[in-house]
C-alpha cells in the first residue's frame, strides 16, 4: 500500500488563531461561578506573591536593622499565615479547574460525535474513519491544558507582570528600565517563533491523523494483509508514516523550544544589567540591601510569569491546530438535512415514484440520468445490472442518504426532502452486503433494528430468517456476546443476524442491497423462505448479483449507463432475449462451468 494514499487530504481551517481561541473560551462561560471562584483564589495568591518581597524588605531594612525582634516575629507569623491560606486555596483551585475542564471536553466531544452522526455519506466517503477517530479522541484531549491554563496562568500571570512592573517603576525607574532592557528583543523573538511554530504544529497534527488512519485501517484489514502476505509492505508504509510523524514533531518542537531559551537569555541579561546599574551608577550600600533583594525578587517575579506565559503560548500554538481541526468538522454542514418547514412522513403505504431523477456523486458524471418509474405498494422490485450502473444509488436515494440534483423522489406522493429524515428512515428497513455487527450480545444486535423490541419480537424475527436454530446452538443462545464485527461467527451467520436486525423493525419499505451475496447456497435456501414471507405486503427493493435469487420479483429493472434498459418479470424479460436474458445466460453458464 503506497504511503501516498495517506498524504494530507484535509482542508486547512481558514479561521484565525484569535477566532479559534475565542470560540474555545465561550465554553468557559457556561461555568461562570466556578471561574469567578478560581479568579478570586488567583487574585489572593497573586497578592500574596506581590507582598512577599515587601515582607523581605521590611524584615531586613526595618526590623533586623533596628534589632526589633518582636516586630520581626509578628511579620514572620503574618507571612506564614497568608502563605498557608494560599497553599490551601491553590488546592481548591486545582480541583475546581480540573472539574470544569473535564466537563468542557465532554461537552465538545459529545457535540462533535453528535454532529458527525448527522453528516451525510459524502463526508464519510472522503475521509478514513481513523482520521475522524483522531479528531474525537486526540485533538479534543489536547485542549484540556489550554482551557485550564487560560484561567490559571494567562490571566493571573498577566496581572502579576503589570503589577510588578508598576511596583518596580515606583521603587526605582532606573533599575526597572535596566531589568527590562531586553523586553523589545523578546517581543520580536516571540512573534517570529509563533509565526513559524504554528505552521509546524498544524503539519504535525495532520501527520498524526495520517498515522492514526493507517493504523485503524491496517488493524481492520489484518486478515487481508496476512492472506496476501503483505506484512512487509505494510511495515514499510507504517515506517514511512512514523518517520514523517517524528520529523514533523521534531521540527515543531525545535522552533517552539526556542521560547524558553529566548526568555532565559533576556532574563539573565536583564538581571546583570540591574546589578550593574545598582552598584556602578546608583551606589546602593548595605543600608539598602533589603531594597536590592526585594527588587531582585520583583525582577524574578516579572520574568517568571513571562516564562509561564511563553510556555502557555507555546502550548497554545501546539494545540490550537487540534482545536481548528475539531471546529472544522463542527462547521461542516450536512448536505442532507431537515429543512425549516419540514413535516413528518405519514405512515407509509408503499408507492415509490422517481420523477425524472438525475444524480451524480461528483457533479461531473451522472450515475442516474433522467430516470422515471413508479412502484405500487407491496411490489417487489429487483435491480440488476453491471457494477457501477446505479443500482445501489437508487435505493440510497429512496432512503435519502443522498439528494437528487434534478427531479424528485416521492413516497406516497410526498417528496422525501419535505419530511424529516427520522420519520422517513424510521419506516424503512435497510440491509446491505456489509453485515456489520456491534460488540454486545446477539439479542442487543437484533434489537438495534427496533430499540424497544421485546424478547418475543426478537425471537420471532430470528425465526423468520431461520437464524433461531443456530443461535440456540450457541452456549449462551441470544445472550451470546459478540466481539467487534461478530468475530467467531461465520459469514453466513453474521448475515442472518443482520437480516433479523432489519426485520425486527417491521419496515414499510424494505431494501435488500446484495444482502445474500455472502451466504452459501444451503443457507440461502433457508433465508429465502423467511424473506418471501417478510416481503409479502411490503414495497421492497432487492439489489442482487445472483439472478437466481430474484426470479419471483414482481418486476426486474435492468440498470445500465444511468438508465433503466429493461423492465418486467423474469418470464417477460427472458422472452425478450435482451439484456436480462444475456446476463442470466452468462451467469448460468458460469455456474455450470464451475
Order of alpha helices (4+ residues) and beta strands (2+ residues): alpha-alpha-alpha-alpha-alpha-alpha-alpha-alpha-alpha-alpha-alpha-alpha-alpha-beta-beta-beta-alpha-beta-beta-alpha-beta-beta-alpha-alpha-alpha-beta-alpha-beta-alpha-beta-beta-beta-alpha-alpha
